Amino acid sequence: MLIKNALIENSQIPQDLRIEDGVFKEIGNLSPEENEDVLDLDGRLFLPPFIESHVHLDTCLTAGDPVWNMSGTLFEGIECWSKRKEKLSREDIRERVKKAVAMYAKNGIQFIRTHVDTTDPELTAMKTLIELREELKDVMEIQIVAFPQEGILSYPNGKQLMIDAIDMGADAVGAIPHFEFTREYSVESLDFALKLAAEKGKLVDVHCDEIDDEASRGLETVAARALELGLYDKVTASHTTAMHSYNNAYVLRLMRLLKMSRINFVANPLVNTHLQGRADIYPKRRGITRVKELLAEGINVSFGHDDIYDPWYPMGNGSLRDVVFVGLHVCQMMGYEEILNSYRLITYNAAKTLHVSDRYGIETGRPASFIVLDEKDYYEALIKDSAVLYSYKNGRKIAENSASQGKLYI
């Protein structure tokens, strides 16, 4: 197959790409070979596929069932989910996850990192997601984090459930230090999680300091253990919203450790601007970590959706465009170049977070996985909410959308 006249990653000069056996064979100024299929993009934007760095597929599409989160807080969301867990079954999870994956695929996403609750004695969601990971692999690569929603130390048998989930086949170890009963439990849970990951050869993704309390400082422990254990960029700190409340003198010291540790960060602009700052009257905090400052220090940050229509977020449609659009606003990253290159927050930066960079991107020899947007660059695509016209995974088309054609009568 030959792709003609593609504007690769905001390039102003169209290029051609040849695909053979599911990989990019050539990139340049190419002519069609005999009987070769040709797709002429006529100067449209050509990107690597979008990546969802952080979502909870096991909770998606459950908002209001059995109760709504009326306060809009993280902690009432956890209470609502505790009630919903009583109704969990494999059939229930399979139906909802397949719907969510279809939404994501339509929007150009081909990789998902999902956090799956392990604070369930039966590990129902974990067993089901592991099955679906295999079933859906031709459409979506799903990476599973064993996530202790109600704590590792603060939930009965939490440590053993985490070990069981990892032995079952989860890809990464999770933790939630700010939800543990005590500071001592918080530190012990992180020690346990990162040591388990090191022993089992797994990645780490911690729900870290997702709270407005500036005294919540699990991040320094995560970074220190990542450094000491040599895990480095296999470790991700998600949310870290307490960082928006840290005093600047502390952050100045903390940045040194963060750079030494080489850990990744994931921010979730939609959900955290909704959940955080709930105890504030005025001024109200924005509820998102220091994205711009972390990037300026050369620290990897990617964006995620976090929730889709569940107890923590009553909206969501599987479009990472919305995530980037809101994130640029609340992080005050509105310079032209920042907007133009913001696709990296849900492509290359996210690939590094998921630890898949070695088989990702538009290069010869890499898997021919890509998307085409109906604009000439990402600045235009973002502000116009342009359609994802095509999504190809390993050289096979998995989704196609038509460009929106509106009519105006004046």
Backbone hydrogen bonds, N-H to C=O, Kabsch-Sander energy under -0.5 kcal/mol:
donor,donor_aa,acceptor,acceptor_aa,energy
2,L,37,D,-3.0
3,I,17,L,-3.4
4,K,2,L,-0.6
4,K,39,L,-2.7
6,A,15,Q,-3.1
7,L,44,R,-2.8
8,I,6,A,-1.1
9,E,7,L,-0.6
9,E,46,F,-2.5
10,N,7,L,-0.7
11,S,8,I,-1.3
15,Q,6,A,-2.3
16,D,28,G,-3.2
17,L,3,I,-2.4
18,R,26,E,-2.6
19,I,1,M,-3.1
20,E,23,V,-2.2
23,V,20,E,-1.8
24,F,366,R,-2.4
25,K,18,R,-3.0
25,K,23,V,-0.7
26,E,18,R,-1.2
28,G,16,D,-2.5
30,L,28,G,-0.9
36,E,33,E,-2.0
39,L,2,L,-2.8
40,D,38,V,-0.5
41,L,4,K,-2.9
41,L,39,L,-0.7
43,G,5,N,-2.2
44,R,5,N,-0.8
45,L,373,L,-1.0
45,L,375,E,-2.7
46,F,7,L,-2.7
47,L,45,L,-0.5
47,L,371,I,-2.4
50,F,108,G,-2.1
51,I,346,I,-2.5
52,E,111,F,-2.9
53,S,51,I,-0.8
53,S,303,F,-0.9
55,V,113,R,-1.4
56,H,306,D,-1.1
57,L,55,V,-0.6
59,T,56,H,-1.0
60,C,56,H,-0.8
61,L,308,I,-2.5
62,T,59,T,-0.6
62,T,309,Y,-1.5
63,A,309,Y,-1.9
64,G,67,V,-0.7
65,D,62,T,-2.2
70,M,68,W,-1.2
77,G,73,T,-1.7
78,I,74,L,-1.8
79,E,75,F,-1.7
80,C,76,E,-2.7
81,W,77,G,-2.4
82,S,78,I,-1.9
83,K,79,E,-1.4
84,R,80,C,-2.0
85,K,81,W,-2.3
86,E,83,K,-1.0
87,K,84,R,-1.9
88,L,85,K,-1.3
93,I,89,S,-2.3
94,R,90,R,-2.8
95,E,91,E,-2.2
96,R,92,D,-1.8
97,V,93,I,-2.8
98,K,94,R,-2.2
99,K,95,E,-1.5
100,A,96,R,-2.3
101,V,97,V,-2.9
102,A,98,K,-2.0
103,M,99,K,-1.8
104,Y,100,A,-2.4
105,A,101,V,-2.8
106,K,102,A,-2.0
107,N,103,M,-1.1
107,N,104,Y,-0.7
108,G,105,A,-1.6
109,I,104,Y,-2.1
110,Q,50,F,-2.3
111,F,50,F,-0.9
112,I,141,E,-2.7
113,R,52,E,-2.4
114,T,112,I,-0.7
114,T,143,Q,-2.9
115,H,55,V,-2.8
116,V,114,T,-0.5
116,V,145,V,-3.0
118,T,147,F,-2.4
119,T,147,F,-0.5
120,D,118,T,-2.0
123,L,120,D,-1.7
127,K,123,L,-2.4
128,T,124,T,-2.0
129,L,125,A,-2.8
130,I,126,M,-2.1
131,E,127,K,-1.5
132,L,128,T,-2.4
133,R,129,L,-2.5
134,E,130,I,-1.1
135,E,131,E,-2.1
136,L,132,L,-2.7
137,K,134,E,-1.0
139,V,136,L,-1.7
140,M,136,L,-3.2
141,E,110,Q,-2.8
142,I,140,M,-0.7
143,Q,112,I,-3.4
143,Q,141,E,-0.5
145,V,114,T,-2.9
145,V,143,Q,-0.5
146,A,144,I,-0.5
146,A,172,A,-2.9
147,F,116,V,-2.8
147,F,145,V,-0.9
149,Q,147,F,-1.5
151,G,148,P,-2.5
158,G,155,Y,-2.2
161,L,157,N,-2.2
162,M,158,G,-1.8
163,I,159,K,-2.3
164,D,160,Q,-2.8
165,A,161,L,-2.3
166,I,162,M,-2.2
167,D,163,I,-2.7
168,M,164,D,-1.7
169,G,165,A,-0.9
169,G,166,I,-0.8
170,A,165,A,-1.9
171,D,144,I,-1.7
172,A,144,I,-1.8
173,V,203,L,-2.6
174,G,146,A,-1.8
175,A,205,D,-0.5
179,F,176,I,-1.9
180,E,176,I,-0.6
180,E,177,P,-0.9
186,S,182,T,-2.2
187,V,183,R,-2.3
188,E,184,E,-2.4
189,S,185,Y,-2.8
190,L,186,S,-1.7
191,D,187,V,-2.5
192,F,188,E,-2.6
193,A,189,S,-2.5
194,L,190,L,-2.5
195,K,191,D,-1.9
196,L,192,F,-2.3
197,A,193,A,-2.1
198,A,194,L,-2.2
199,E,195,K,-2.4
200,K,196,L,-2.4
201,G,197,A,-1.2
202,K,197,A,-2.3
203,L,171,D,-1.9
204,V,234,K,-2.5
205,D,173,V,-2.5
206,V,236,T,-2.6
207,H,175,A,-2.4
208,C,206,V,-1.1
208,C,238,S,-2.3
209,D,207,H,-0.6
211,I,209,D,-2.1
214,E,212,D,-0.6
216,S,213,D,-2.0
217,R,215,A,-0.9
220,E,217,R,-0.5
221,T,217,R,-0.7
222,V,218,G,-2.5
223,A,219,L,-2.7
224,A,220,E,-2.1
225,R,221,T,-2.6
226,A,222,V,-2.3
227,L,223,A,-2.0
228,E,224,A,-2.8
229,L,225,R,-2.7
230,G,227,L,-0.7
231,L,226,A,-1.6
232,Y,226,A,-1.6
234,K,231,L,-2.3
235,V,232,Y,-1.9
236,T,204,V,-1.5
237,A,264,N,-2.8
238,S,206,V,-3.0
238,S,236,T,-0.6
239,H,266,V,-2.6
240,T,208,C,-1.7
240,T,238,S,-1.8
242,A,209,D,-2.3
243,M,240,T,-1.3
244,H,241,T,-1.8
245,S,242,A,-2.2
246,Y,242,A,-0.7
250,Y,247,N,-0.5
251,V,247,N,-1.9
252,L,248,N,-2.1
253,R,249,A,-1.4
254,L,250,Y,-2.8
255,M,251,V,-2.6
256,R,252,L,-0.7
256,R,253,R,-0.7
257,L,253,R,-0.9
258,L,254,L,-2.4
259,K,255,M,-2.5
260,M,256,R,-2.0
261,S,257,L,-2.4
262,R,258,L,-1.4
263,I,258,L,-0.6
264,N,235,V,-2.6
265,F,300,N,-1.9
266,V,237,A,-1.7
267,A,302,S,-2.4
272,N,268,N,-2.6
273,T,269,P,-1.6
274,H,270,L,-0.8
275,L,271,V,-2.7
276,Q,272,N,-2.4
278,R,275,L,-0.6
280,D,277,G,-1.0
291,V,289,T,-2.2
294,L,290,R,-2.4
295,L,291,V,-2.6
296,A,292,K,-1.9
297,E,293,E,-1.1
297,E,294,L,-0.6
298,G,295,L,-1.9
299,I,294,L,-2.3
302,S,265,F,-2.3
303,F,345,L,-1.9
304,G,267,A,-2.1
306,D,54,H,-3.2
307,D,305,H,-1.7
309,Y,315,M,-3.6
310,D,313,Y,-2.3
313,Y,310,D,-0.8
320,L,318,G,-0.7
322,D,319,S,-0.7
323,V,319,S,-0.8
324,V,320,L,-2.5
325,F,321,R,-2.7
326,V,322,D,-2.4
327,G,323,V,-2.3
328,L,324,V,-2.6
329,H,325,F,-1.1
330,V,326,V,-2.5
331,C,327,G,-2.0
332,Q,329,H,-1.3
333,M,328,L,-2.7
339,I,335,G,-2.5
340,L,336,Y,-3.0
341,N,337,E,-2.2
342,S,339,I,-1.4
344,R,341,N,-1.8
345,L,342,S,-1.6
346,I,343,Y,-1.5
347,T,344,R,-0.9
349,N,344,R,-2.4
350,A,344,R,-0.7
351,A,347,T,-2.5
352,K,348,Y,-1.9
353,T,349,N,-1.9
354,L,350,A,-2.6
355,H,351,A,-0.6
355,H,352,K,-0.5
356,V,351,A,-2.7
357,S,351,A,-0.6
359,R,356,V,-1.9
360,Y,357,S,-1.3
363,E,361,G,-1.3
365,G,24,F,-3.1
366,R,363,E,-1.9
368,A,22,G,-2.7
369,S,367,P,-2.4
370,F,368,A,-0.5
370,F,392,Y,-2.2
371,I,47,L,-2.8
372,V,390,Y,-2.0
373,L,45,L,-2.2
374,D,387,A,-2.0
375,E,373,L,-2.0
381,A,377,D,-2.3
382,L,378,Y,-2.6
383,I,379,Y,-2.0
384,K,380,E,-1.8
385,D,382,L,-0.8
386,S,381,A,-2.3
389,L,372,V,-1.9
389,L,387,A,-1.1
390,Y,372,V,-1.1
391,S,399,A,-2.2
392,Y,370,F,-2.9
393,K,396,R,-3.0
395,G,368,A,-2.7
396,R,393,K,-1.8
398,I,391,S,-3.1
399,A,391,S,-1.4
401,N,389,L,-1.9
406,G,404,S,-0.6
410,I,408,L,-0.6
